[in-house]
Amino acid sequence: MAQHQPASYGNKPREPATRGRARIINPTEAVYHGHYDLAEFIAMYGLTPLDAREIFARIGPARSDLDRYMKAHR
């Protein structure tokens, strides 16, 4: 842009954004706090992987739902 021409409608041109460093993700933060992952669910209730996978797929990963289901079936 020429120096004698104003910026569009009086606004000054913005400085380019600087990129910072990417945040390192803690692996425990990647898992939802209100959900089990399959390995944790198996370890928690001592199930076989096939049984746990079937329950996990039917009920879902939410801790409250799985805990309620397991409590009712024990």
QUIVENFEN-V668064 format. One record per pair of residues at least 6 apart in sequence whose ideal C-beta (glycine too) atoms are under 6 Angstrom apart, sorted by sequence separation. I is the first residue (numbers start at 1). J is the second residue. D is the distance in Angstrom with one decimal. If there is no record, write none. Layout:
# QUIVENFEN-V668064
I | J | D
I | J | D
This chain:
# QUIVENFEN-V668064
7 | 13 | 5.5
31 | 37 | 5.6
59 | 65 | 5.2
59 | 66 | 5.5
42 | 52 | 4.5
59 | 69 | 5.2
41 | 52 | 5.5
41 | 56 | 5.9
38 | 56 | 5.6
36 | 61 | 5.6
45 | 70 | 5.5
35 | 61 | 4.1
35 | 62 | 5.8
36 | 63 | 5.7
34 | 63 | 5.6
36 | 66 | 5.9
